[in-house]
Amino acid sequence: MGEGHFTVLLGPESDYGRLAAAHKYRSARASLKAWRKLVGENRLRVNLVNHLTKPGERRSIAHAARMLGIAADCGVGAVVSNAVRYAAEDQAVTADILDAARGLTALGEGPHQVNGQGWLKSPQDMGSIATEIARAADAGVTASELITLTAELAHRCSIDPATDMGYGTPTVPEAHLTGVTRAPAAELRARCEAALERVYGTEADRTVHGPGLARRDWETPRERLDRELNTIENLGFCAYFLTVGHVSGLIESLGIRHAARGSGVSSLVNYLLNISVVDPLEYGLVFERFLSDQRSTLPDIDIDVESARRHEIYRLVFDHYGDHRVSLMSMHNGYRARGAVRDAARAIGLTPEQTDRIAKTIWRVPAGELRELLEIKPELAELRREAQEDPKVNLLIDLTERLDRLPRHLSMHPCGVILSNASLLRRTPVQPSGMGLPMSQFDKHDMDPMGLLKLDILGVRMQSSMAYTLQEIERTEGHKPDLESIDTRDKKTFDLIQSTQTLGCFQIESPGQRELIGKMQPSSVGDLIIDISLFRPGPMQSDMVRPYLESRHGFATPNYIAEDLVPYLEETSGVMVFHEQILNVFSTMTGCGLASSDEFRRKLGGPGQDDVEEYFRRHATHKGYSREIIDKTWTALAAFGSFGFCKAHGAAFAIPTYQSAWLKTHYPAHFMTGLLEHDPGMYPQRLILAEARRLGIELLPLDVNRSGRHYRVERIGGSERVTERGSGRVRGDRTGDGAPVEKWGIRLPLTQLSGISRAEIDRITARAPYVSVADLKARARPHAPTLDRLAAVGALDTDVFRGVSQQGGGAGVVVDSEGGSRDDVVPGAPDAADRPGAVEAVPVQLSLPLGAHLETPYEARDTDDVTSTVRTELDLLALDVSAHLMVGYRERTRTWPLTRAADLIRMRNKSDVWVAGVRVSTMTPPMKNGKRVVFISLDDGTGCVDTAFFDEAQKLTGPDLFGTPMMLIHGTTRRTGPRGISLTAIQAWDLTALVEGETPLPFPPSALKEPRDWPRAG
C-alpha cells in the first residue's frame, strides 16, 4: 500500500466503529492498529460523527467519544464530520423515502437513518459538536485540534481537475489503433483528398450553387474542403475526425446501416470520411454551424445506426480499442411523477391496487407541481377528492413533490460511448453496465469539461426496419435496391407523401406531421428538410408555419426584409426557419463573419440577448442599413433565432424520411414487414396491421410449418391484377402499366405467441415442416399449453398440414396445391433436412388405425365467429390479425350515428360528427399560448381519426381523457387542406362502458338510424 495518494477514513459504520459501539475495546484497538500497519499513520483518520442520538446508539456522543479515546491511545488522528446526506434540515423525510424505495419496503421496515441530523451544518454548529466530543472523550485532544486535522484532511483531498486529472485536455486513442501512420493533419488531408477525387471527379473544381446561399458564398468542393481542413488543423482536432472516421469504418465492416445526424452533417470532411451520407454542398449547409475557429471544445458527431445491432457495434469498439480506452456513458435517471408516486406510496403503505390506480391517473404531469395541478387538470379531479378525504393520499402528494427530479438510479446511456487513450481509467470511475461492458459513472454533462471524446451511437429502429426490408426484398426477389443511390425525385414517392398516407414513414407519420405535409405538399428532399425543421416545438410555438405556408402557396407575398437577404430566405419563402439562415443574415448585416454569428446566435433567447441586439444594431447601422430594415430584421432574429432548427439536422432526417417513403411506395409488403419486425414508429403494431390491410396486403396467421422467428413476406397464389381502391393504380406494379403482379402477404412469427419459450421456437423452426400434430409433438416437443395456444390461433389448423408431403427420410416438405415445391415459404432453409438439428418426421403410415383426429387432434378454428376469433388473437398475440378490433363493436353500434374515418375526407368543414375506435396515440405537445391541448388518434378499421381536445372538451371528458382504450368522440370537422381533415372534440366517452350499458348513450333516440353494415376490416 505504499503507492498512491489516499486516506482511509474509519467512520461509525466501519469495522472499527462497530467494535467501539459494542464496547469491545480490545478488538477495536486491534482493528485500528491493523489498519495503521496496512496503510500507515499519515493515511489513516478516524471520522467522528455526532447525530445527537440516544446514548449507546450509533452516532451518539458517547459513540464518538469512545472512538476518539481509542484513536488517541493508538496515535491515530481524528476528524469531525456530519456524515451529510442532504443539504437542508427539512429534507430528512425525503431521505427516509429514498431509503424505503432502495429497499422496496415501507417506512420503518428496513435500514434507515436514526434521526434527521444528517444535514449540511454550519461551521459554527460543527465547532460546537467538536467541542462536545472532545469534552466527553477527555482523551487529551482538544476541539481546536480536531478542527485543524479536519481542515488539513480536506485540503489534502482537494483535487485540481486540470492538473491532477487532466480534465479539459482532449484525448483520443493512440494513432496506431486508428491506422494512422503519419501526422494526423497530413493523414486527414490525404484521406479527404483521395475521397474528393473519388466522389466528385471532374466536378471537384466546379462551383456548386447551394440553395439558401448568396452567389458570393458559392464554392467548389475543393475550396470547401481546404477551408474545413484549415479550421480543423488550427483547432488540433484532426485526430478526433480520424477516430470518428475509424469507428464509422468499423460499423461499415459489420454491414450495419449508419449515418451521421446533427450539425456534423454540415461538414464535407465528414461526408468524405463516410461518416455522413449527406453532401453539404448539395443542400447549402454551413460548416460554421458545426465548427469554427472560435470553438475550443470537441464538436459532437452523432451517428444513427440500426438499433437491433447497436450492441454489436459496442462490442467491436471495445474489442478493437480495449476496455481501458473505452467506456459506455451512464445516465442519471431522475424521478418523474408516476415513479415518484409508486415509490412514495409503497413507503407509506398504500395498497398496490390503490397505488396503480393513482399512478395511472397522472399523465405527463411534473411531480413538483402535482398539488397545484390537482386544482386545474380535469382528469385529476378524482385524485383531488381522494386527497381531501384520505390523509395518506394527501401525504402522498407532498412526498411525490419532494422526489421530483431527484436521482432514482444510474443506468446505461442509450447511445453514449467514451473514447480516450490509455489514461481513461485515471479520469473516470467505471462500473459494469447491464450488458456487461464497463460504464463510466459520469454522465453526458461531464464530457466536455473532462475533455473526453463522447461519440453518440444512436440506435434508430427505422434504420433496422429499412435494413430488414432490404433483406426481405433480396430473399424474395434475389436483389435489393441501393437506398443511397435511388432517385430522390421519384414522383410516385412524393405522390404518397402528398396523400398524407404516411403511417410508418420516418418523421412524417404523426397526426401533426400528416396535417402539415397535407398543407405543404412537399415535392423535393429540400421541402422535406423544411417540413421536418418546421415541425418542432419552437417553430410551432412561434407561429412560423402559417406565414411560410401562406407565402409558399401564393396567399401572401414573401417578406425578405432587404434585397441582399433574398438568397438566404428565398427557399423558405421569407421565413427564418434554419439556424444557418440566422448566421447568414447576421453576418451579412454586421460583417462579423459566420463563426462570430454562430456565437451570437447561441445567446439569442438568453441573458446575453441585449448585448447581441446592441452589437447588431450598431454594426448594421455602420454598414448603411436603414432603421426600418434593422428593426424588422432584429424582430425576426429575436423571435425565431432561439427557436429555429439546424438545417443540417433536418437534412440528416430528410434522407431516411424519403427512403422510408420510397420503400413504402415501391415495396409496401416488404416495408410493412420491416415495420412489424422492429416496431420503429409512434403507433402500436396493431395500427401497422390495419395499414397493411388498407394497402391490400394479406395478413397470414401463425403456422407451425411457415412461421419462424421473424415476420416474413410470402407470395400469395398466382399473378393477378390488384387495383388500389379509388386510385386506379395497380399495387405492386412499379412500372405503372397495369401488368399482372404477384400479391404478397405478411406471415406472423412464432415469437408473437404469448407463453412460448425461445427453446420451443428454436425446436419448432429447426425441424419444420411437419405432416401432422403428432409429427410436431414427436420431433419439436412443445409443451401442452403451447400446443393449445398454437391451436387457438390457427397454427395447427388442418390447412397448415395440407400440402406437406413425406420425403424418403421421413421429414416433410411443403408443396403447393398443384404439387410444386413450396420451399420459398419454409423459414431458414429450402429443405428441412438441410437444417441443423433436423430429424426424420414420424411417417404418416405409422399412425395405424388410431384415426386422423389423433394425428391432428385439434379442430380448425371457427373463423365465422369473428368477434371470438379476434378476442382470442388479442389475448394470445396482442394483435387483431383476422379482423379489426372494432369488428366486435359493429353489431352493437350499427344504429349509432357514427361516421367512418374513411368517409371524413368527403365532409365539409365544421360538420358535426360522432366517431368511435381504438386509441392509438395520445400527445400533449407544447402550444404557443401555453395552454394544454390533448391530441388523440383513433383507429376504426377504415383509417385514423385525429382529434384535438381543448380546455372545455377536457373538462367534459374528465377521467376518460387518458387511459381509456376504446373511445366514442363527438366533435366537429376541421379541414386542413384538400387531403387533410381532423376533428375538434366536444366530448369523449368510454366506448366499452357505453356498449355494455354501464353509461347511458350520449345521443337522443332521434339520432339513431337504420342499421348499416360496415365493410369488414381485414
N, C-alpha and C positions, 0 to 999 in steps of 0.2 A: 504493500500500500504506500510505497514511497513516492509514486509518481502522481502528478496532477494537483490542482488547486481545489480543495474542497474542505468542508467542515461537516462533521456528523453532529446532529442536534438530537439529544435524547430528551423527549418530552414525556408528558404524563402517561401516554399510551405505549411507550417503548417498553422493552423487557425490564429495563432498569426502573422506569416509572411505576410499572405494575408491582414489582417487588417492594418498592418503597411504600406504595399504598397498602400493601398487605403486611407491613411491619416486619418484613423479612430482611433485617438489616445486614446480616452476614452475606446472604445471597445477593443483595443489592450492591454491596461493596465489591463482591467478586465479579459481578457483571460489569460494573463501572471500570474496574481495573483491567478486565479483559478487553474492553473497548479501547482503553487508553493504550494498552500494549499493541493493539491491532493498528490503530490509526495515528497514535502519537498524541501527546498532551495538547499541542497547539491546534490540532484539528478536531478537538472534541470539546463540546459545550453541552451543559445541562440546561434545558429550557423550562423555566418556572412559570406556571400558569395559575392564576387565582380567579376562579369564576364565582367566588362567594358561595360555594355550595356548602352543605352541612358538614360539620367536622367529621373526618373519617371517610368522606366520599372523594371520588376522583375530582381533581381540580379545586380542591378546597385549600384554605390557607394552611391547614395542618399538613396536607399532602405536599404542598410546595415547600414548606419549611423542612420536612424530612428530606426531600430531595436535595435541598441546599446544604443541609447539615452533612449528609454523607459525601456530597461533592467536595465540600471544604475539607473534610477529613482525608479525601483521596487526592487532593491537589488538582481538582478539575474545575475550571471556571464555569460560572453560571450566568445566564442571561434571562431577561424577563420579556415575555410576550403575552398576548391575549388570545392566542390561537384563533385569530379572526376568521369568521365565516361570512360575515355580511357587514355592510358599510354602516347601517344605522340601527339604532336600538329597536325600532318598530318592525324590523324585518325578521325577527326571531321566528314568528309563526310561519313565515314563508319557508324558512329553513326546515321547520318541522314537517311541512307538507312535502318538501322535496325529499326528505329522509324517508317518509312513508311511501312516496312514489318509487324511490330507488329500491325499496324492499318489497314493493307490491303488497303493503299492509295498511291497516288502519292506524290512526294516531295512537301511540302508546303500546303497540304490539311488538314492534321491532326495536333495534338500537336507535336511540335518539339523544339529543342534547339534554343535559340535566336541567338547564335553565336557559334564560335568554341573555346571557352575559357575553356571548361571543362576537361582539361588535367592535368596530374600529374606534377605540377610545382615544381621548386627547392625551398629549404628553403629560399634562398635569395629573390626569387620572392614573396613568401608568406609573408616574413617580410616587403617587400615594400607595399603589399596590406594591411597588418595590420596597417602600418603607415598611409596610405591614409584614411582608415576607421576611425581611432582614430581622425585624424585631422579634417575630415568632421563632425564627430559627436560632437566634442568639449564637451564631457559629463564627463570629468574628468577621463577618462580611457585611459591609455597610450598604445601604441603598445606593449611595453615590457610586460605589464600586460596581454594583450590578448594572446601573445605567451606563457607566463608562464601558464595561465589557460588551453590553448590548450595542452601543454605538460603534465600537470597534468592529464587531462582527458584521454589522450592517454595511460598514464601509468596505470590509474585506470582500463581502459578497456582491458589491455593486459591480456591474459589468458595463463596459462601453461597447455597444453593439458593433460599431465600426472597427475599432482597433482590436478588441478581444475576440470577436466572432466573424469579422469580415463582412458584416452586413453592408449592403449598399454597393458592393463591388460585383458587377455581373460576372457570372461564371458559366461556362459551358463545358460539355465533355471534351476530353483531350482529343487533339486533332486526329490521331491515328484511328479513333473509333468512328469518325465520320468520313474516312477515306481521303483526308486532306494531306497532301504530301508537300505543299509549299505554303507560302504566306497566305493567310486567309483571304486577304484582299485580292491577290493575284489569282487564287483558286476560284473565288466567286466570279470575278470578271471573265475568266476563261470559260467557265461553265455557261454563263449567261450569253456570252457572245457566240458560243457554239450553238446554243438553243435558238438564238436570234436568227441565224442563218437557216436553221432547220425549219423554224416556224414561219418566217416571213419571206425568206429567199430574196428575190429581187425587190420585194416591197419594203425591205428594211430601211431603205433610204427615201421612201416616198412619204410625203406628208399625209397624215391621217386627219380627216375633218371630223373630229369627235363631236357628238351632239352636246349641247349645253356649254360650248366653249366659243370664245371670240376667235376671229381669224389670227390674232397675234398669239393665241395660246396653242395653235395647232403645231404639231411637231412630228418628226419622223420617229419610228420605233427606235432607231439607233440613238437619236438625240435624247429621247426619253430615258433609255437605258443608261446613258452616260450621266445624266442628271441624277437619277436614282442612286447609281453606284457611288457617285461622289459624296452624296449625303450619307449613305451607309458607311463608307470608308471613314469619313470625318468623325462619325459618331463611334466608330470602333465596333460596329455590330456585324461585321462580315461573318465571324464565326457563328453568330446566332442564326443568321439566314442559312448558312451551310448545315447547321444542326437540324433546323426545321425541315430543310430540303431532304436531309438524310432520313429523317423519320417518315416523311412523305414517301420516300422510296421504299422503306420497309413495309409501309402499308400497301404500296403498289405490288410488292413481291408476294403478298398474300392473296392478291386478286380481289381486294376489297374496294368497293366504290368509295371515293372520298373527294372532298372539295373544300376549299377554304371558304370561310364566311367572314363578315365584318369588314372593317376598314382595310384589312390586309389585302382585300381583293383589288384595291386601288393600285397595287404595286405591279409593275411589269416584271420586276425581278421574281416575285412570287409566281407569276404566270409562266415565266421561262424555266423556273425550277420545278414546274409541275406541282406546285403546292396549290395553286388556284386554277380553275378551269375557265375563268372569265378574262377576256382580253380587255384591259382597262382603257386602251386607246379606242376600241370599237364603241364603247359606251360613254366616253368622255369623262372618265373618273380622274379625280385629282389626287396625286400622290401625297401632297402635304396634309390631306385629311388623315393620312396614316402615319406619316413620319416626316420630320423636318429637322433642320439643324438646331432648332430651339427646343427639341425634346431630348431629355437626358436619360429617361427610363426606357427599359426594353419595351418594344411595341408588342401588342398582343396579336398573335396569328392563331386563329381558331380553325380547326379542321373538322368538318362534318364527315362521319363515317357510317357504315351500316351498323345499326345498334345491335343487331344479333351477333356481330362478330367483334364488338369493341374489346372484349376481354382477350381475344386472340392478339390484338394489337398490343395491349398492355404487356402481355407475357413475352411477346417478341422483343419489345423495347427493353424490358428487364433482362431478358436473356442476352441481348446484344451489349448493353451498356453496363450491366451488373447492378445488383441492388445496393451497392454503396455509392452509386451515382444517380440512381433513380428512386423516386418515391411517389406514391399516389398522394393527392392532396385530400385533406379532410374538410368536413363541413360541420359547423356548429349549428345544430338544429334547435331553434327556439320554440317555445310554447306558442301554439295558436289556440283559438277559443275551444275547439272540440277536445283537443288533447288535454288542455288545462282543466276542462270540466270533468273529464274521465278520471284524471289523477286526483284532483281535489275531492271529487265525490267518493272515490274509494277511501281516501284518507279519513273522511268524516263519517263513513259508514252508511252511505246511501246504498240501496239495493242495486244490483246490476241492471234490473229491468228499468227502474226509475232513472238511473244514470244514462242508459242507452236512449231512453225517450227524450230526456232533456238535451243530450248531445245532438240528436237528430233534428231538433228544432232550430239549432243555430247554424245558419248558412252564411259563411264568409263574413262573420261578424268579428271585429277586432276585440280580443279578450279584454283589453284595457278599457274599453268603452261599453262593456256589456250592460251595466246598470243603467247608463244613460240611454242606451238603445232599447231597453225594455219599454221605455215610455214612448218610443217612436215607431218601432217596427211592428206592423200588424201581426206578422207570423209569430211574434214573441208575446202576444197578449196572454196566452195561457200560462206561459212561464212567469210572467209578471204577477198574475193572480196567485200562482203557486208559491212564489217567493213571499208574497204578503201573508199567506196563511201558514207556511211551514218555515220555522226558524232555521232548520238545517238547509233548506234550499236558499234562503236569504243569505246564510253564511257562505254557501257555495258560490254565490255571485261575487262576494267580496274576495274569496280565495282565488277565483278564476282571474279576476282583475290583477291580483298580486303576481300571478305567474306569467302574465303577458310578456312574451319575448325573452324570458329567461332561458338560458341554455337547458335543453332537455337531454340531449345525448350527442355524442360525436359519431359521425358516420362518414363513409367514403364519399368524396365529392363525385358527382355523376360524370365528370369529364376531365378533371384536372390531373395532369402528370407533371411532376417537378423533375427537371433535368439539371445536373450540375457535374462538376468534376469530382475527383476522389475525396474532396473535403466536405461533401454533403452532410455526412453524419455528424460532423462537428458543428453544423449550422442549425440542424433541426432534430428534435427528438422524434422517433418513429415508433409505431405500434402495428401489430398485424391488422389488416383490413378484413372485411367479410369474405373476400375472395382469396385471402391468404398472403397477399403481397404487402410489403411494408407501406405504411401510410403515415405521412407527416402529421403531427398534432397541430401544426399551423394551418390556417385557412387562407383563402384567396386574398384577403386584405393584407396579409403579411408578406406577400410575394415581392412586390415592388420594393418596399423598404429593405428586404433581405437581399435583394439583388439576385434572386433565383429565377431561372428560366421556367416560366409556367406555360405549358402547352395544353390548350384545351382540345381534347379529342372527344368531340360530342357525338354520342350515338343518336342517329336520326332514323326513326323507324321507316320513314318514307324511302330512304336510301335502301334499306333492307327490302322493302316491298318492291321497289323497282328492280333490284338485283334478282329477287325471286321471280318476278315477272319475266325477265330476260332468260332466266334459267328454264322456266316452263315453255317459253317460246322455242328455245333451242331444243328442248326434249321432244316437243310435239311436231315441230316443223323442220328440224335439222339445221337451223341457222338462227341467228339473232341479230337485231339491228344494233348499230353503234350509236348510242344516245348522244355521244359527244359530237357526232357529225351529221345528225338529222337536219332537215330543212327547218330553220326557225321561222319560216314564213308560211307554213303549211295552212292552207285555207280551211280544210276540214277541222283542224285542231282549233283554230280561232272561232269557227262556227260553234263548236262545242262550248268553248269558254263563253262566247257571247250569249249562248242559250241559257246560261246560269245552271245547267245540269252538271255541276262540278263536284258533286259529292265524291269524296275520296281523293280529289286533286290537292296537291300540296299548296298550302297557304290560301286557297280561294274556295274552301268548302263551307266556311261558317255562314250563318244567316246574313250577317252584316256584309261579308265579302260577296256573297251571291247577289245581294242587293246592289252593291257598288259596281260590280262588273256588268250587271244588267243595265245600269245607268251609263256607265262609261263606255262599254262596248270596245274592249281592247282589241287591237289588230296587229300588234307587234310586241316583241320582247321588251322594247322600251316602254310601251304602255303598261306592261305588267310590272316593270320596275316602279313606275309612278303609282300604280294601283296599290302595290304592297307597301310603298312608303306612305301613302295617304291613310291607309287603314291601320293607324296607330293611335294610342290614346291622346298624344299631344296634338297631332293634326286634327283629329276628330273634335277635341275639346276647343280648339282654336278656330273652328269653322273654316278650315282650309278647303274642305271638299266641295262645298257649294259653289264658291266663286270659280274653282277650277272647272267643274262640270259645266257651269253656265258659259264660261269662255270657250271651252273645248267644243261645245255643240252650237256655238254661234248665238246664244241668247244674251251674251254680254260682250263688250269689247275688252280684250285683254289689256290690263294696266301694266305697262312695262316701266313706268315712272320716268325713265330717261332713255334717250336713244342709245347710249353706249351700254345700257344694261340689257337690251333686247337679246343679244346672243345667249346670255345666261338664263333668261327667264322664258324664252320662246317655247322650249319643249314642254313647259308646264303651264302654258297659257297665262303667263304673267304672275303666277302664284309661287311664292318661295316655299318649296317642298323639301329640298335637299340641303344638307349641311354644306355640300360643295357649292351651292348657289350663294349661300351666305358668305363663304370665303371669297368667291369671285367678285361679288358686289362690293364687299367691304374693301377688298384690295384695290379694285378699280377706282373707288371714290376717295380713298385715302392715300393710295400709293404705298402702303406699308408692306405689301407682299403677302403671298398666300400663307407662309409659315406664321407670320405675326397675326394674320387674320384668323387662323385657327385658334391661336391662344386667346384672342379677343372673343371668339365665338363661345369658347368654354365658359366665359364669365357671364354670358347673357342669362338672365333669369336668376342670377345670384347676387350676392352682396357687392360684387365689383361692377355691376351694370352701369352705375352712374359714371364711373371712371371711363368705361368704354364709350358711353354716349358723349362725354366731353371730348374725348380723343377724336371720335368720328366727326363730330360737328366742326371742330377746329380744323382738321386736316381736309375735310370735304370742302369747306369754305375756301381754304387756301388753294384748292385745285380748281376753284371757279364755279362750283355748283351753287345754284340759287337756294334761297332759304326754303322755298316751297318744295323743291326736289329733296333737299336734305330732310325736311320734316316728314315727307311721305316715305322716304327710304327708311328713316330710323323707326317710324311706326311699324313698318313691315318687319324690320330686323328684330325689334324688341318683341313683337307679337309672335313671330314664327321661329326666331333664332334658337330659343331654348326648347322648342317642340319639334323642330324638323327631324328628318331621318337621314341617315347616311346613305347616299346613293349607291355606294359600293355594297353595302349590306343588302339593299334592295336588289341589286344586280345578282348577288350571290344566291338570293332566294328565287329570283325570277327564272333562272335556268332550270332548276329542278321542278319549278311550278309548270313551266312549259313542257318539260319532258314527261311529267306525270299526265298532263292533259293529252299529250301526243299518244302515249300508251293507251289511255282510256279510249281515245278515238279509233286507233287502228288495231288494238288488241284488247278489246273490252273484257273478254272472258279471262284472259291471262292476267290482266291488270287487276280485276276484281279478286282473282285468286291470290295475288300478291298482297292485296289489302287484307283479306281474311287471314292469311298466314301470319302477318306481322302487325296487324291492327294499328296503323300509324296515325289515324285521324282523331278527331274530337268526338266522333259518334260511336255508339255501341255497334258490335258486329252485326246485330240483327238488322240495323238500318242498311248496312252494306249488302246484306242478303236481299233486302227489299229493293235496293237499287239494281242489283243483279237481275231480279225478276223484271224490273221495269225495262232493262236492256234486252230482255228476251233470252237470258242465259238460264238454262235449266239447273236447278239445284238438286244434286244427286245425293240420296241418303247414304248413311253408313252401310257398308257392305264388307263382310269379312274377306271376300275374295278380291276386292278392288280398293278398299280404303287402306291407307298407310299411316305414316306418322304425320304427314303434312297434307294441306289442301292441294288438290291436283286438278288440272284441266283434263277433260276427256272429250273425245269426239262422240257425237250423238248421231247414230243412224247414218244414212247416206246423204248425198248432196241434196239440198232443197233451197228454194227461194225464200228468204226470210226478210220481209219488208218491215221497217220500223213504222210503228203506228203514227200516222199524221205527217211523216217526213218525206215519204216517197223514196227513201233511201234504203238500199239493201245492206243490212247489218253484216259486217264482216267482209263485205266486198270492197276491198281497198282501192280497186280501180274505178268503182262507181258506175260500171257499165251494166249492172243487173245480171251478171253471170251467176250461175249456181254456186253456192258456197256451202261449206261444211258448218253444221251447227255444233256449238260447244256447250258443255256442262261443267259444273264445278262439283267435285266429289269431296264430301266431308271426311276428315281424318278420324282415326280411332281415338286420338288424343282428346277429341271434343266430348267423349263419353265420360260422364262423371263416375268416379269409383273404380275405373280401370287402372291397373298399375302399369308402370313402364315395362316391367318384366313381361307382363301379359301381352302388351303391344309388340314387344320385340319377338316373342314366340309366334304370335299370330302372323305378323308380316313376314317373318323369316321362312315360314313353312306354307304360306298360301301358294296356290289356291286349294280349296277343299271341295270335295264332292258331296259332303253332307255334314250335318251337325255332328254325327258320330265320328266322322273323319277329323273334324275340328277338335272335338274333345280328346280324341286319342293322341293327336300329334301336337296340338298347341296347349292343351291342358289349362284352359281358362277356368277360373273359379265359378262355381254355380251362380252366385249373384251377378257376376259379369255376363254370363250366358243369358240370364234373364233380362238384363238391361239391353244387351245386344238384340235380343228378340223383340223387346218392346219398341225399339226404334227401327225395326225392319231390317237389321243387319243379317238376320238369319231367315228371311222370307224364302219361300220356295224358289222365287226368281233368282235369288242370289246364286243358287247351285245349278240352275238350269244353264246348259251350255258348257258345263265343266266336264271334260271327258277324261277317262282314265288313260294314263300312259303306261308303258311297259313296266316300269319300276314301281308303279302304284301311285305316284304323285299325279295330281290333276293338272290340266291346262285349260284356260278359258278359251272357248270358241264362240263365234257369233252364231246367229240363227241360221246362217247358210253354210255352216261348217268350217268357216275360215278361222284362223288363229286370232285370238284377242289379246295377244301378249302386250299390246300397247297400253292396256289399262291395268296390268298387273304391276303393283308397286315394286320398285327395287331392281328387278332384272327380268329379261324376257321369259325365262323359264324357271320354275320353282326349283328344279334340280340343280340349277347353277348357283343358287343362293347359299351362303354359308349357313350351316345348321339345318338345311333342308333334309327331310327324311321321307320315306315312302308313305304314300297315303294308305289308309285302310281300304282295301279293294271293296267296291260296292258288292261284288259277288259273295263276299263273306258275311253279308247281313243275314243269310239264312232266311227262314220264313218268319222273321220277327215282325215284319210289317214295315211299310215305308215310314209310318209315323214314328217308329223308333230310330230310324236313320235320321230323320228330320222331324223331331217331335213337336216343334213349336208351330202353331198355326200362323199363317200370314196375317199381318195387321189388317184390321178393318178400317181402311183409309176413307171409307164413305162417311164415317163419323169424324168429320174434320176437326170439330172442336176438341174431342177427346184426343185425337192424334196430336194436335198442336200442344195441348196441355202436357202430354207425355214428353214430347220433344223439349219443351221448355224445362221440365223437371230434370230430364236426363242429359240434355245437350246445351241447355241455356240458350237455345236458338229455336225459332219457329221456321222449320225447313219446309214442311209440306204446304203450309199456307201462312198468311199473315196472322199475327196475334189477334187482330181486330175481328177475324172471322168468328170468334166466339161471342162477339157482341152484336153481330149483324142482325140476327133474327130478332133480338130483343130491342133493337133501336130502329127497326125498319120504318116505324111510323113517326120517328122523330124528325124535326125539320133540319136535318144535317146537310151540309154541303161537303162534297169530296174535295180533297186537296187538288186533284187534277182539274176540277171544274172552276176553281177560284180565279184562274187566269182569264176567264171569259167574263168576269163580273166587273161592274162599274165601280168607280171609287166611292167609298163611304157606304157600300151596301151592308145591310145588317145580316150577319151570318152566324150559324152555330157549327162548330167543328168538334170532332172527337177523335182521339187517337192515343198512341203511346208516347209518353215523354221521352225524347231522345237527347235533349240538350237544355241546360239552364245556365244562363250567364247574367252577370251583373257588371258590365264594363263601366268605367268612369265616364260621366257625362259632362258636357260643357257647363251646365248650370249647377253641378254638384249634387243634384238630386238622384236618387237611385231609380233606375229603370230595370225591370227584370225581363229578360228575353227568354222565351220558352219555345222550343220547336217540338211539334207533334208529328208523328208518322201514322197515317191512317191506312196504309197499304196501297194508296194510289199516288203518294208523294208526300212531301214535307210541308207543313204549315208553320210559318214563323210568326210569332205573336209577341207584342210588346205590352207589358203591364206597367202603367204609370201609377201614381200615388193612389188614386181613388180605386182603381181595379185591384191594387194590392190589398187595400183595406177591406174591400168587399170579399175578396177571395180568402183572406185570413190564413189559417194553418194549411190549407190545401195548396198554397202557392209553391211550397218546396216539398219534395219528397213523394208526392202523390204520383204513382207511376202511370195511371190511366186517367185522362182528363177530358172533360167537356168544357169548351170555351165558347163564350158568347162575345162577339166583337164586331167591329166594322172594318171593311176592307180599306187598305191603303195602297194605292197603285204607286209604284216607284219606277215606272217605265213600261214600254211595250211588253217586256218579258219578265217584269218583276211585280210581285204583289205580296203583301203581308197583312197581318191583322193588328189592329189596336184593340186590345182586350177591354171588355167591360167587366166581366167576372168569370171565374172558373170554378168548377166543381170536381169532386172525386167521381169519375165515371162509374167505377165499380159500385160505390155506395148508391148511386142513382139506379143502376140496373138491378141491384139486389133489393131495392125498395127501402134502404136504410135512410135515404134522403129523398124528400119529395121532388118531383120533376120541376125544373125552374121555368118551364113554359106552360101556358094555359092549354087546355084541351083543344081550343080552336086552332092552335098552331100545329097540331098533329096532322099527318097527311096519310094518303093511301100508301100501303106497303110497297116498297120498291126494292128490287134485288140489286145489290152492288156486284160488279164484276169480281169474281173470286181472285184474290191476290195470290199468285203462285200456282 
